[in-house]
Amino acid sequence: MADPYATVEVRNPNGRDAVFFVKMTFKNGRGLVVLSAGDQVSVPAKGRTTYRVFVIGSGHVEEIAHCEVDPIAVANW
């Protein structure tokens, strides 16, 4: 609880480096959204990057039961 975060792996199947917009939704035990977060993540060509999402600023960390990540991130070339 001192340093709450979630990690997400972003893969780039393309032949060139790209920046992807990643969106995550943190929900409570009843499925209600507690926090939404999104950020741009740089991923090398044909590579993957692990990105750490900090949730300490939400004020509702103890309510978070799980996280959902959009399965497809949009590339910003």
Distance bins in CASP14 RR format, pairs under 12 A and 6 or more apart:
PFRMAT RR
TARGET T0000
AUTHOR 0000-0000-0000
RMODE 2
METHOD distances of the structure
MODEL  1
1 55 0 0 0 0 0 1 0 0 0 0 0
1 56 0 0 0 0 1 0 0 0 0 0 0
1 59 0 0 0 0 0 1 0 0 0 0 0
1 61 1 0 0 1 0 0 0 0 0 0 0
1 62 1 0 0 1 0 0 0 0 0 0 0
1 64 0 0 0 0 0 1 0 0 0 0 0
2 54 0 0 0 0 0 1 0 0 0 0 0
2 56 0 0 0 0 1 0 0 0 0 0 0
2 61 0 0 0 0 0 1 0 0 0 0 0
3 52 0 0 0 0 1 0 0 0 0 0 0
3 54 1 0 0 1 0 0 0 0 0 0 0
3 55 0 0 0 0 1 0 0 0 0 0 0
3 56 1 0 0 1 0 0 0 0 0 0 0
3 57 0 0 0 0 0 1 0 0 0 0 0
3 61 0 0 0 0 0 1 0 0 0 0 0
4 26 0 0 0 0 1 0 0 0 0 0 0
4 34 0 0 0 0 0 1 0 0 0 0 0
4 35 0 0 0 0 0 1 0 0 0 0 0
4 37 0 0 0 0 0 1 0 0 0 0 0
4 52 0 0 0 0 0 1 0 0 0 0 0
4 53 0 0 0 0 1 0 0 0 0 0 0
4 54 1 0 0 1 0 0 0 0 0 0 0
4 55 1 0 1 0 0 0 0 0 0 0 0
4 56 1 0 1 0 0 0 0 0 0 0 0
4 57 0 0 0 0 1 0 0 0 0 0 0
4 58 0 0 0 0 1 0 0 0 0 0 0
4 59 0 0 0 0 1 0 0 0 0 0 0
4 60 0 0 0 0 0 1 0 0 0 0 0
4 61 1 0 1 0 0 0 0 0 0 0 0
4 62 0 0 0 0 1 0 0 0 0 0 0
4 63 0 0 0 0 0 1 0 0 0 0 0
4 64 1 0 0 1 0 0 0 0 0 0 0
4 67 0 0 0 0 0 1 0 0 0 0 0
5 24 0 0 0 0 0 1 0 0 0 0 0
5 26 0 0 0 0 0 1 0 0 0 0 0
5 37 0 0 0 0 0 1 0 0 0 0 0
5 50 0 0 0 0 0 1 0 0 0 0 0
5 51 0 0 0 0 0 1 0 0 0 0 0
5 52 1 0 1 0 0 0 0 0 0 0 0
5 53 1 0 0 1 0 0 0 0 0 0 0
5 54 1 0 1 0 0 0 0 0 0 0 0
5 55 1 0 0 1 0 0 0 0 0 0 0
5 56 1 0 0 1 0 0 0 0 0 0 0
5 57 0 0 0 0 0 1 0 0 0 0 0
5 58 0 0 0 0 0 1 0 0 0 0 0
5 61 0 0 0 0 1 0 0 0 0 0 0
5 64 0 0 0 0 0 1 0 0 0 0 0
5 67 0 0 0 0 0 1 0 0 0 0 0
6 22 0 0 0 0 0 1 0 0 0 0 0
6 24 1 0 0 1 0 0 0 0 0 0 0
6 25 0 0 0 0 0 1 0 0 0 0 0
6 26 1 0 0 1 0 0 0 0 0 0 0
6 27 0 0 0 0 0 1 0 0 0 0 0
6 35 0 0 0 0 0 1 0 0 0 0 0
6 37 0 0 0 0 1 0 0 0 0 0 0
6 38 0 0 0 0 0 1 0 0 0 0 0
6 39 0 0 0 0 0 1 0 0 0 0 0
6 50 0 0 0 0 0 1 0 0 0 0 0
6 51 0 0 0 0 1 0 0 0 0 0 0
6 52 1 0 0 1 0 0 0 0 0 0 0
6 53 1 0 1 0 0 0 0 0 0 0 0
6 54 0 0 0 0 1 0 0 0 0 0 0
6 55 1 0 0 1 0 0 0 0 0 0 0
6 56 0 0 0 0 0 1 0 0 0 0 0
6 58 0 0 0 0 0 1 0 0 0 0 0
6 61 0 0 0 0 0 1 0 0 0 0 0
6 64 0 0 0 0 1 0 0 0 0 0 0
6 66 0 0 0 0 1 0 0 0 0 0 0
6 67 1 0 1 0 0 0 0 0 0 0 0
6 68 0 0 0 0 0 1 0 0 0 0 0
6 69 0 0 0 0 1 0 0 0 0 0 0
7 22 0 0 0 0 0 1 0 0 0 0 0
7 24 0 0 0 0 0 1 0 0 0 0 0
7 41 0 0 0 0 0 1 0 0 0 0 0
7 48 0 0 0 0 0 1 0 0 0 0 0
7 49 0 0 0 0 0 1 0 0 0 0 0
7 50 1 0 1 0 0 0 0 0 0 0 0
7 51 1 0 0 1 0 0 0 0 0 0 0
7 52 1 0 1 0 0 0 0 0 0 0 0
7 53 1 0 0 1 0 0 0 0 0 0 0
7 54 0 0 0 0 0 1 0 0 0 0 0
7 55 0 0 0 0 0 1 0 0 0 0 0
7 67 0 0 0 0 1 0 0 0 0 0 0
7 69 0 0 0 0 0 1 0 0 0 0 0
8 20 0 0 0 0 0 1 0 0 0 0 0
8 22 1 0 0 1 0 0 0 0 0 0 0
8 23 0 0 0 0 1 0 0 0 0 0 0
8 24 1 0 0 1 0 0 0 0 0 0 0
8 25 0 0 0 0 0 1 0 0 0 0 0
8 26 0 0 0 0 0 1 0 0 0 0 0
8 37 0 0 0 0 1 0 0 0 0 0 0
8 38 0 0 0 0 1 0 0 0 0 0 0
8 39 0 0 0 0 1 0 0 0 0 0 0
8 41 0 0 0 0 1 0 0 0 0 0 0
8 43 0 0 0 0 0 1 0 0 0 0 0
8 48 0 0 0 0 0 1 0 0 0 0 0
8 49 0 0 0 0 1 0 0 0 0 0 0
8 50 1 0 0 1 0 0 0 0 0 0 0
8 51 1 0 1 0 0 0 0 0 0 0 0
8 52 0 0 0 0 1 0 0 0 0 0 0
8 53 1 0 0 1 0 0 0 0 0 0 0
8 67 0 0 0 0 1 0 0 0 0 0 0
8 68 0 0 0 0 0 1 0 0 0 0 0
8 69 1 0 1 0 0 0 0 0 0 0 0
8 70 0 0 0 0 1 0 0 0 0 0 0
8 71 0 0 0 0 0 1 0 0 0 0 0
8 73 0 0 0 0 1 0 0 0 0 0 0
9 20 0 0 0 0 0 1 0 0 0 0 0
9 22 0 0 0 0 1 0 0 0 0 0 0
9 41 0 0 0 0 1 0 0 0 0 0 0
9 43 0 0 0 0 1 0 0 0 0 0 0
9 47 0 0 0 0 0 1 0 0 0 0 0
9 48 1 0 1 0 0 0 0 0 0 0 0
9 49 1 0 0 1 0 0 0 0 0 0 0
9 50 1 0 1 0 0 0 0 0 0 0 0
9 51 1 0 0 1 0 0 0 0 0 0 0
9 52 0 0 0 0 0 1 0 0 0 0 0
9 53 0 0 0 0 0 1 0 0 0 0 0
9 69 0 0 0 0 1 0 0 0 0 0 0
9 71 0 0 0 0 0 1 0 0 0 0 0
9 73 0 0 0 0 0 1 0 0 0 0 0
10 18 0 0 0 0 1 0 0 0 0 0 0
10 19 0 0 0 0 1 0 0 0 0 0 0
10 20 1 0 1 0 0 0 0 0 0 0 0
10 21 0 0 0 0 1 0 0 0 0 0 0
10 22 1 0 1 0 0 0 0 0 0 0 0
10 23 0 0 0 0 0 1 0 0 0 0 0
10 24 0 0 0 0 0 1 0 0 0 0 0
10 38 0 0 0 0 0 1 0 0 0 0 0
10 39 0 0 0 0 0 1 0 0 0 0 0
10 40 0 0 0 0 0 1 0 0 0 0 0
10 41 1 0 1 0 0 0 0 0 0 0 0
10 42 0 0 0 0 1 0 0 0 0 0 0
10 43 1 0 1 0 0 0 0 0 0 0 0
10 44 0 0 0 0 0 1 0 0 0 0 0
10 47 0 0 0 0 1 0 0 0 0 0 0
10 48 1 0 0 1 0 0 0 0 0 0 0
10 49 1 0 1 0 0 0 0 0 0 0 0
10 50 1 0 0 1 0 0 0 0 0 0 0
10 51 1 0 0 1 0 0 0 0 0 0 0
10 52 0 0 0 0 0 1 0 0 0 0 0
10 53 0 0 0 0 0 1 0 0 0 0 0
10 69 0 0 0 0 1 0 0 0 0 0 0
10 70 0 0 0 0 0 1 0 0 0 0 0
10 71 0 0 0 0 0 1 0 0 0 0 0
10 72 0 0 0 0 0 1 0 0 0 0 0
10 73 1 0 1 0 0 0 0 0 0 0 0
10 74 0 0 0 0 0 1 0 0 0 0 0
10 75 0 0 0 0 0 1 0 0 0 0 0
11 18 0 0 0 0 0 1 0 0 0 0 0
11 20 0 0 0 0 1 0 0 0 0 0 0
11 22 0 0 0 0 0 1 0 0 0 0 0
11 41 0 0 0 0 0 1 0 0 0 0 0
11 43 1 0 0 1 0 0 0 0 0 0 0
11 44 0 0 0 0 0 1 0 0 0 0 0
11 45 0 0 0 0 0 1 0 0 0 0 0
11 46 0 0 0 0 1 0 0 0 0 0 0
11 47 1 0 0 1 0 0 0 0 0 0 0
11 48 1 0 1 0 0 0 0 0 0 0 0
11 49 0 0 0 0 1 0 0 0 0 0 0
11 50 0 0 0 0 0 1 0 0 0 0 0
11 51 0 0 0 0 0 1 0 0 0 0 0
11 71 0 0 0 0 0 1 0 0 0 0 0
11 72 0 0 0 0 0 1 0 0 0 0 0
11 73 0 0 0 0 1 0 0 0 0 0 0
11 75 0 0 0 0 0 1 0 0 0 0 0
12 18 1 0 1 0 0 0 0 0 0 0 0
12 19 0 0 0 0 1 0 0 0 0 0 0
12 20 1 0 0 1 0 0 0 0 0 0 0
12 22 0 0 0 0 0 1 0 0 0 0 0
12 41 0 0 0 0 1 0 0 0 0 0 0
12 42 0 0 0 0 1 0 0 0 0 0 0
12 43 1 1 0 0 0 0 0 0 0 0 0
12 44 1 0 0 1 0 0 0 0 0 0 0
12 45 1 0 0 1 0 0 0 0 0 0 0
12 46 1 0 0 1 0 0 0 0 0 0 0
12 47 1 0 1 0 0 0 0 0 0 0 0
12 48 1 0 0 1 0 0 0 0 0 0 0
12 49 1 0 0 1 0 0 0 0 0 0 0
12 73 0 0 0 0 1 0 0 0 0 0 0
12 75 1 0 0 1 0 0 0 0 0 0 0
12 76 0 0 0 0 0 1 0 0 0 0 0
12 77 0 0 0 0 0 1 0 0 0 0 0
13 20 0 0 0 0 0 1 0 0 0 0 0
13 43 0 0 0 0 1 0 0 0 0 0 0
13 44 0 0 0 0 0 1 0 0 0 0 0
13 45 0 0 0 0 1 0 0 0 0 0 0
13 46 1 0 0 1 0 0 0 0 0 0 0
13 47 0 0 0 0 1 0 0 0 0 0 0
13 48 0 0 0 0 1 0 0 0 0 0 0
13 72 0 0 0 0 0 1 0 0 0 0 0
13 73 0 0 0 0 0 1 0 0 0 0 0
13 75 0 0 0 0 1 0 0 0 0 0 0
14 20 0 0 0 0 1 0 0 0 0 0 0
14 43 0 0 0 0 1 0 0 0 0 0 0
14 44 0 0 0 0 1 0 0 0 0 0 0
14 45 1 0 0 1 0 0 0 0 0 0 0
14 46 1 0 0 1 0 0 0 0 0 0 0
14 47 0 0 0 0 1 0 0 0 0 0 0
14 73 0 0 0 0 0 1 0 0 0 0 0
14 75 1 0 0 1 0 0 0 0 0 0 0
14 76 0 0 0 0 0 1 0 0 0 0 0
14 77 0 0 0 0 1 0 0 0 0 0 0
15 43 0 0 0 0 0 1 0 0 0 0 0
15 44 0 0 0 0 1 0 0 0 0 0 0
15 45 1 0 1 0 0 0 0 0 0 0 0
15 46 1 0 1 0 0 0 0 0 0 0 0
15 47 0 0 0 0 1 0 0 0 0 0 0
15 75 0 0 0 0 0 1 0 0 0 0 0
15 77 0 0 0 0 0 1 0 0 0 0 0
16 42 0 0 0 0 0 1 0 0 0 0 0
16 43 0 0 0 0 0 1 0 0 0 0 0
16 44 0 0 0 0 1 0 0 0 0 0 0
16 45 1 0 1 0 0 0 0 0 0 0 0
16 46 0 0 0 0 1 0 0 0 0 0 0
16 47 0 0 0 0 0 1 0 0 0 0 0
16 75 0 0 0 0 1 0 0 0 0 0 0
16 77 1 0 0 1 0 0 0 0 0 0 0
17 41 0 0 0 0 0 1 0 0 0 0 0
17 42 1 0 0 1 0 0 0 0 0 0 0
17 43 1 0 0 1 0 0 0 0 0 0 0
17 44 1 0 1 0 0 0 0 0 0 0 0
17 45 1 0 1 0 0 0 0 0 0 0 0
17 46 0 0 0 0 1 0 0 0 0 0 0
17 47 0 0 0 0 1 0 0 0 0 0 0
17 49 0 0 0 0 0 1 0 0 0 0 0
17 75 0 0 0 0 1 0 0 0 0 0 0
17 76 0 0 0 0 0 1 0 0 0 0 0
17 77 0 0 0 0 1 0 0 0 0 0 0
18 40 0 0 0 0 0 1 0 0 0 0 0
18 41 0 0 0 0 1 0 0 0 0 0 0
18 42 1 0 0 1 0 0 0 0 0 0 0
18 43 1 0 1 0 0 0 0 0 0 0 0
18 44 0 0 0 0 1 0 0 0 0 0 0
18 45 1 0 0 1 0 0 0 0 0 0 0
18 46 0 0 0 0 0 1 0 0 0 0 0
18 47 0 0 0 0 1 0 0 0 0 0 0
18 48 0 0 0 0 0 1 0 0 0 0 0
18 49 0 0 0 0 0 1 0 0 0 0 0
18 73 0 0 0 0 1 0 0 0 0 0 0
18 74 0 0 0 0 1 0 0 0 0 0 0
18 75 1 0 1 0 0 0 0 0 0 0 0
18 76 1 0 0 1 0 0 0 0 0 0 0
18 77 1 0 0 1 0 0 0 0 0 0 0
19 39 0 0 0 0 0 1 0 0 0 0 0
19 40 1 0 1 0 0 0 0 0 0 0 0
19 41 1 0 0 1 0 0 0 0 0 0 0
19 42 1 0 1 0 0 0 0 0 0 0 0
19 43 1 0 0 1 0 0 0 0 0 0 0
19 44 0 0 0 0 0 1 0 0 0 0 0
19 49 0 0 0 0 0 1 0 0 0 0 0
19 51 0 0 0 0 0 1 0 0 0 0 0
19 73 0 0 0 0 1 0 0 0 0 0 0
19 74 0 0 0 0 1 0 0 0 0 0 0
19 75 1 0 0 1 0 0 0 0 0 0 0
19 76 1 0 1 0 0 0 0 0 0 0 0
19 77 1 0 0 1 0 0 0 0 0 0 0
20 38 0 0 0 0 0 1 0 0 0 0 0
20 39 0 0 0 0 1 0 0 0 0 0 0
20 40 1 0 0 1 0 0 0 0 0 0 0
20 41 1 0 1 0 0 0 0 0 0 0 0
20 42 0 0 0 0 1 0 0 0 0 0 0
20 43 1 0 1 0 0 0 0 0 0 0 0
20 44 0 0 0 0 0 1 0 0 0 0 0
20 47 0 0 0 0 0 1 0 0 0 0 0
20 48 0 0 0 0 0 1 0 0 0 0 0
20 49 0 0 0 0 1 0 0 0 0 0 0
20 51 0 0 0 0 1 0 0 0 0 0 0
20 69 0 0 0 0 0 1 0 0 0 0 0
20 70 0 0 0 0 0 1 0 0 0 0 0
20 72 0 0 0 0 1 0 0 0 0 0 0
20 73 1 1 0 0 0 0 0 0 0 0 0
20 74 1 0 0 1 0 0 0 0 0 0 0
20 75 1 0 1 0 0 0 0 0 0 0 0
20 76 1 0 0 1 0 0 0 0 0 0 0
20 77 0 0 0 0 0 1 0 0 0 0 0
21 37 0 0 0 0 0 1 0 0 0 0 0
21 38 1 0 0 1 0 0 0 0 0 0 0
21 39 1 0 0 1 0 0 0 0 0 0 0
21 40 1 0 1 0 0 0 0 0 0 0 0
21 41 1 0 0 1 0 0 0 0 0 0 0
21 42 0 0 0 0 0 1 0 0 0 0 0
21 43 0 0 0 0 0 1 0 0 0 0 0
21 51 0 0 0 0 0 1 0 0 0 0 0
21 69 0 0 0 0 0 1 0 0 0 0 0
21 70 0 0 0 0 1 0 0 0 0 0 0
21 72 0 0 0 0 0 1 0 0 0 0 0
21 73 1 0 1 0 0 0 0 0 0 0 0
21 74 1 0 1 0 0 0 0 0 0 0 0
21 75 0 0 0 0 1 0 0 0 0 0 0
21 76 1 0 0 1 0 0 0 0 0 0 0
21 77 0 0 0 0 0 1 0 0 0 0 0
22 36 0 0 0 0 0 1 0 0 0 0 0
22 37 0 0 0 0 1 0 0 0 0 0 0
22 38 1 0 1 0 0 0 0 0 0 0 0
22 39 1 0 0 1 0 0 0 0 0 0 0
22 40 1 0 0 1 0 0 0 0 0 0 0
22 41 1 0 1 0 0 0 0 0 0 0 0
22 42 0 0 0 0 0 1 0 0 0 0 0
22 43 0 0 0 0 1 0 0 0 0 0 0
22 49 0 0 0 0 1 0 0 0 0 0 0
22 50 0 0 0 0 0 1 0 0 0 0 0
22 51 1 0 0 1 0 0 0 0 0 0 0
22 52 0 0 0 0 0 1 0 0 0 0 0
22 53 0 0 0 0 1 0 0 0 0 0 0
22 67 0 0 0 0 0 1 0 0 0 0 0
22 68 0 0 0 0 0 1 0 0 0 0 0
22 69 1 0 0 1 0 0 0 0 0 0 0
22 70 1 0 0 1 0 0 0 0 0 0 0
22 71 0 0 0 0 0 1 0 0 0 0 0
22 72 0 0 0 0 0 1 0 0 0 0 0
22 73 1 0 1 0 0 0 0 0 0 0 0
22 74 0 0 0 0 1 0 0 0 0 0 0
22 75 0 0 0 0 0 1 0 0 0 0 0
22 76 0 0 0 0 0 1 0 0 0 0 0
23 33 0 0 0 0 0 1 0 0 0 0 0
23 35 0 0 0 0 0 1 0 0 0 0 0
23 36 1 0 0 1 0 0 0 0 0 0 0
23 37 1 0 0 1 0 0 0 0 0 0 0
23 38 1 0 1 0 0 0 0 0 0 0 0
23 39 0 0 0 0 1 0 0 0 0 0 0
23 40 0 0 0 0 0 1 0 0 0 0 0
23 41 0 0 0 0 0 1 0 0 0 0 0
23 51 0 0 0 0 0 1 0 0 0 0 0
23 53 0 0 0 0 0 1 0 0 0 0 0
23 67 0 0 0 0 0 1 0 0 0 0 0
23 68 0 0 0 0 1 0 0 0 0 0 0
23 69 1 0 0 1 0 0 0 0 0 0 0
23 70 1 0 1 0 0 0 0 0 0 0 0
23 71 0 0 0 0 0 1 0 0 0 0 0
23 72 0 0 0 0 1 0 0 0 0 0 0
23 73 1 0 0 1 0 0 0 0 0 0 0
23 74 0 0 0 0 1 0 0 0 0 0 0
24 33 0 0 0 0 0 1 0 0 0 0 0
24 34 0 0 0 0 0 1 0 0 0 0 0
24 35 0 0 0 0 1 0 0 0 0 0 0
24 36 1 0 0 1 0 0 0 0 0 0 0
24 37 1 0 1 0 0 0 0 0 0 0 0
24 38 1 0 0 1 0 0 0 0 0 0 0
24 39 0 0 0 0 1 0 0 0 0 0 0
24 41 0 0 0 0 0 1 0 0 0 0 0
24 51 0 0 0 0 1 0 0 0 0 0 0
24 52 0 0 0 0 0 1 0 0 0 0 0
24 53 1 0 1 0 0 0 0 0 0 0 0
24 54 0 0 0 0 0 1 0 0 0 0 0
24 55 0 0 0 0 1 0 0 0 0 0 0
24 58 0 0 0 0 0 1 0 0 0 0 0
24 64 0 0 0 0 0 1 0 0 0 0 0
24 66 0 0 0 0 0 1 0 0 0 0 0
24 67 1 0 1 0 0 0 0 0 0 0 0
24 68 1 0 0 1 0 0 0 0 0 0 0
24 69 1 0 1 0 0 0 0 0 0 0 0
24 70 1 0 0 1 0 0 0 0 0 0 0
24 71 0 0 0 0 0 1 0 0 0 0 0
24 73 0 0 0 0 0 1 0 0 0 0 0
25 31 0 0 0 0 1 0 0 0 0 0 0
25 32 0 0 0 0 0 1 0 0 0 0 0
25 33 1 0 1 0 0 0 0 0 0 0 0
25 34 0 0 0 0 1 0 0 0 0 0 0
25 35 1 0 0 1 0 0 0 0 0 0 0
25 36 1 0 1 0 0 0 0 0 0 0 0
25 37 0 0 0 0 1 0 0 0 0 0 0
25 38 0 0 0 0 1 0 0 0 0 0 0
25 53 0 0 0 0 0 1 0 0 0 0 0
25 55 0 0 0 0 0 1 0 0 0 0 0
25 58 0 0 0 0 0 1 0 0 0 0 0
25 64 0 0 0 0 0 1 0 0 0 0 0
25 65 0 0 0 0 0 1 0 0 0 0 0
25 66 0 0 0 0 1 0 0 0 0 0 0
25 67 1 0 0 1 0 0 0 0 0 0 0
25 68 1 0 1 0 0 0 0 0 0 0 0
25 69 1 0 0 1 0 0 0 0 0 0 0
25 70 0 0 0 0 1 0 0 0 0 0 0
26 32 0 0 0 0 0 1 0 0 0 0 0
26 33 1 0 0 1 0 0 0 0 0 0 0
26 34 1 0 1 0 0 0 0 0 0 0 0
26 35 1 0 1 0 0 0 0 0 0 0 0
26 36 1 0 0 1 0 0 0 0 0 0 0
26 37 1 0 0 1 0 0 0 0 0 0 0
26 38 0 0 0 0 0 1 0 0 0 0 0
26 53 0 0 0 0 1 0 0 0 0 0 0
26 54 0 0 0 0 0 1 0 0 0 0 0
26 55 1 0 0 1 0 0 0 0 0 0 0
26 57 0 0 0 0 0 1 0 0 0 0 0
26 58 1 0 0 1 0 0 0 0 0 0 0
26 59 0 0 0 0 0 1 0 0 0 0 0
26 60 0 0 0 0 1 0 0 0 0 0 0
26 61 0 0 0 0 1 0 0 0 0 0 0
26 62 0 0 0 0 0 1 0 0 0 0 0
26 63 0 0 0 0 1 0 0 0 0 0 0
26 64 1 0 1 0 0 0 0 0 0 0 0
26 65 0 0 0 0 1 0 0 0 0 0 0
26 66 1 0 0 1 0 0 0 0 0 0 0
26 67 1 0 1 0 0 0 0 0 0 0 0
26 68 0 0 0 0 1 0 0 0 0 0 0
26 69 0 0 0 0 0 1 0 0 0 0 0
27 33 1 0 1 0 0 0 0 0 0 0 0
27 34 1 0 0 1 0 0 0 0 0 0 0
27 35 0 0 0 0 1 0 0 0 0 0 0
27 36 0 0 0 0 1 0 0 0 0 0 0
27 60 0 0 0 0 0 1 0 0 0 0 0
27 63 0 0 0 0 1 0 0 0 0 0 0
27 64 1 0 0 1 0 0 0 0 0 0 0
27 65 1 0 0 1 0 0 0 0 0 0 0
27 66 1 0 1 0 0 0 0 0 0 0 0
27 67 1 0 0 1 0 0 0 0 0 0 0
27 68 1 0 0 1 0 0 0 0 0 0 0
27 69 0 0 0 0 0 1 0 0 0 0 0
28 34 1 0 1 0 0 0 0 0 0 0 0
28 35 0 0 0 0 1 0 0 0 0 0 0
28 58 0 0 0 0 0 1 0 0 0 0 0
28 60 0 0 0 0 1 0 0 0 0 0 0
28 61 0 0 0 0 0 1 0 0 0 0 0
28 62 0 0 0 0 1 0 0 0 0 0 0
28 63 1 0 1 0 0 0 0 0 0 0 0
28 64 1 0 0 1 0 0 0 0 0 0 0
28 65 1 0 1 0 0 0 0 0 0 0 0
28 66 0 0 0 0 1 0 0 0 0 0 0
28 67 0 0 0 0 0 1 0 0 0 0 0
29 60 0 0 0 0 0 1 0 0 0 0 0
29 62 0 0 0 0 0 1 0 0 0 0 0
29 63 1 0 0 1 0 0 0 0 0 0 0
29 64 0 0 0 0 1 0 0 0 0 0 0
29 65 1 1 0 0 0 0 0 0 0 0 0
29 66 1 0 0 1 0 0 0 0 0 0 0
29 67 0 0 0 0 0 1 0 0 0 0 0
30 63 0 0 0 0 1 0 0 0 0 0 0
30 64 0 0 0 0 0 1 0 0 0 0 0
30 65 0 0 0 0 1 0 0 0 0 0 0
30 66 0 0 0 0 0 1 0 0 0 0 0
31 63 0 0 0 0 0 1 0 0 0 0 0
31 64 0 0 0 0 0 1 0 0 0 0 0
31 65 1 0 0 1 0 0 0 0 0 0 0
31 66 0 0 0 0 1 0 0 0 0 0 0
31 67 0 0 0 0 0 1 0 0 0 0 0
31 68 0 0 0 0 1 0 0 0 0 0 0
32 60 0 0 0 0 0 1 0 0 0 0 0
32 63 0 0 0 0 1 0 0 0 0 0 0
32 64 0 0 0 0 0 1 0 0 0 0 0
32 65 0 0 0 0 1 0 0 0 0 0 0
32 66 0 0 0 0 0 1 0 0 0 0 0
33 58 0 0 0 0 0 1 0 0 0 0 0
33 60 0 0 0 0 0 1 0 0 0 0 0
33 63 0 0 0 0 0 1 0 0 0 0 0
33 64 0 0 0 0 0 1 0 0 0 0 0
33 65 0 0 0 0 0 1 0 0 0 0 0
33 66 0 0 0 0 0 1 0 0 0 0 0
33 67 0 0 0 0 0 1 0 0 0 0 0
33 68 0 0 0 0 1 0 0 0 0 0 0
34 55 0 0 0 0 1 0 0 0 0 0 0
34 57 0 0 0 0 0 1 0 0 0 0 0
34 58 1 0 0 1 0 0 0 0 0 0 0
34 59 0 0 0 0 1 0 0 0 0 0 0
34 60 1 0 1 0 0 0 0 0 0 0 0
34 61 0 0 0 0 1 0 0 0 0 0 0
34 62 0 0 0 0 1 0 0 0 0 0 0
34 63 1 0 1 0 0 0 0 0 0 0 0
34 64 1 0 1 0 0 0 0 0 0 0 0
34 65 0 0 0 0 1 0 0 0 0 0 0
34 66 0 0 0 0 0 1 0 0 0 0 0
34 67 0 0 0 0 1 0 0 0 0 0 0
34 68 0 0 0 0 0 1 0 0 0 0 0
35 53 0 0 0 0 1 0 0 0 0 0 0
35 54 0 0 0 0 0 1 0 0 0 0 0
35 55 1 0 0 1 0 0 0 0 0 0 0
35 56 0 0 0 0 0 1 0 0 0 0 0
35 57 0 0 0 0 1 0 0 0 0 0 0
35 58 1 0 1 0 0 0 0 0 0 0 0
35 59 0 0 0 0 1 0 0 0 0 0 0
35 60 1 0 0 1 0 0 0 0 0 0 0
35 61 0 0 0 0 1 0 0 0 0 0 0
35 63 0 0 0 0 1 0 0 0 0 0 0
35 64 1 0 0 1 0 0 0 0 0 0 0
35 65 0 0 0 0 0 1 0 0 0 0 0
35 66 0 0 0 0 0 1 0 0 0 0 0
35 67 0 0 0 0 1 0 0 0 0 0 0
35 68 0 0 0 0 0 1 0 0 0 0 0
36 53 0 0 0 0 0 1 0 0 0 0 0
36 55 0 0 0 0 0 1 0 0 0 0 0
36 58 0 0 0 0 1 0 0 0 0 0 0
36 60 0 0 0 0 0 1 0 0 0 0 0
36 64 0 0 0 0 0 1 0 0 0 0 0
36 67 0 0 0 0 0 1 0 0 0 0 0
36 68 0 0 0 0 1 0 0 0 0 0 0
36 69 0 0 0 0 0 1 0 0 0 0 0
36 70 0 0 0 0 0 1 0 0 0 0 0
37 51 0 0 0 0 0 1 0 0 0 0 0
37 52 0 0 0 0 0 1 0 0 0 0 0
37 53 1 0 1 0 0 0 0 0 0 0 0
37 54 0 0 0 0 1 0 0 0 0 0 0
37 55 1 0 0 1 0 0 0 0 0 0 0
37 56 0 0 0 0 0 1 0 0 0 0 0
37 57 0 0 0 0 0 1 0 0 0 0 0
37 58 0 0 0 0 1 0 0 0 0 0 0
37 64 0 0 0 0 0 1 0 0 0 0 0
37 67 0 0 0 0 1 0 0 0 0 0 0
37 68 0 0 0 0 0 1 0 0 0 0 0
37 69 0 0 0 0 0 1 0 0 0 0 0
37 70 0 0 0 0 0 1 0 0 0 0 0
38 51 0 0 0 0 1 0 0 0 0 0 0
38 53 1 0 0 1 0 0 0 0 0 0 0
38 54 0 0 0 0 0 1 0 0 0 0 0
38 55 0 0 0 0 0 1 0 0 0 0 0
38 67 0 0 0 0 0 1 0 0 0 0 0
38 69 0 0 0 0 1 0 0 0 0 0 0
38 70 0 0 0 0 1 0 0 0 0 0 0
38 73 0 0 0 0 1 0 0 0 0 0 0
38 74 0 0 0 0 0 1 0 0 0 0 0
39 49 0 0 0 0 0 1 0 0 0 0 0
39 51 1 0 0 1 0 0 0 0 0 0 0
39 52 0 0 0 0 0 1 0 0 0 0 0
39 53 1 0 0 1 0 0 0 0 0 0 0
39 54 0 0 0 0 0 1 0 0 0 0 0
39 69 0 0 0 0 0 1 0 0 0 0 0
39 73 0 0 0 0 0 1 0 0 0 0 0
39 76 0 0 0 0 0 1 0 0 0 0 0
40 49 0 0 0 0 0 1 0 0 0 0 0
40 51 0 0 0 0 1 0 0 0 0 0 0
40 73 0 0 0 0 1 0 0 0 0 0 0
40 74 0 0 0 0 1 0 0 0 0 0 0
40 75 0 0 0 0 0 1 0 0 0 0 0
40 76 1 0 0 1 0 0 0 0 0 0 0
41 47 0 0 0 0 0 1 0 0 0 0 0
41 48 0 0 0 0 0 1 0 0 0 0 0
41 49 1 0 1 0 0 0 0 0 0 0 0
41 50 0 0 0 0 1 0 0 0 0 0 0
41 51 1 0 1 0 0 0 0 0 0 0 0
41 52 0 0 0 0 0 1 0 0 0 0 0
41 53 0 0 0 0 1 0 0 0 0 0 0
41 69 0 0 0 0 0 1 0 0 0 0 0
41 73 1 0 0 1 0 0 0 0 0 0 0
41 74 0 0 0 0 0 1 0 0 0 0 0
41 75 0 0 0 0 0 1 0 0 0 0 0
41 76 0 0 0 0 0 1 0 0 0 0 0
42 48 0 0 0 0 0 1 0 0 0 0 0
42 49 1 0 0 1 0 0 0 0 0 0 0
42 51 0 0 0 0 1 0 0 0 0 0 0
42 73 0 0 0 0 0 1 0 0 0 0 0
42 75 0 0 0 0 0 1 0 0 0 0 0
42 76 0 0 0 0 1 0 0 0 0 0 0
42 77 0 0 0 0 0 1 0 0 0 0 0
43 49 1 0 1 0 0 0 0 0 0 0 0
43 50 0 0 0 0 0 1 0 0 0 0 0
43 51 0 0 0 0 1 0 0 0 0 0 0
43 73 0 0 0 0 1 0 0 0 0 0 0
43 75 0 0 0 0 1 0 0 0 0 0 0
43 76 0 0 0 0 0 1 0 0 0 0 0
43 77 0 0 0 0 0 1 0 0 0 0 0
45 75 0 0 0 0 0 1 0 0 0 0 0
45 77 0 0 0 0 0 1 0 0 0 0 0
48 73 0 0 0 0 0 1 0 0 0 0 0
49 73 0 0 0 0 0 1 0 0 0 0 0
51 69 0 0 0 0 0 1 0 0 0 0 0
51 73 0 0 0 0 0 1 0 0 0 0 0
53 64 0 0 0 0 0 1 0 0 0 0 0
53 67 0 0 0 0 1 0 0 0 0 0 0
53 69 0 0 0 0 1 0 0 0 0 0 0
54 61 0 0 0 0 0 1 0 0 0 0 0
55 61 1 0 1 0 0 0 0 0 0 0 0
55 62 0 0 0 0 0 1 0 0 0 0 0
55 63 0 0 0 0 0 1 0 0 0 0 0
55 64 1 0 0 1 0 0 0 0 0 0 0
55 67 0 0 0 0 1 0 0 0 0 0 0
56 62 0 0 0 0 0 1 0 0 0 0 0
56 64 0 0 0 0 0 1 0 0 0 0 0
57 64 0 0 0 0 0 1 0 0 0 0 0
58 64 1 0 0 1 0 0 0 0 0 0 0
58 67 0 0 0 0 0 1 0 0 0 0 0
61 67 0 0 0 0 0 1 0 0 0 0 0
END
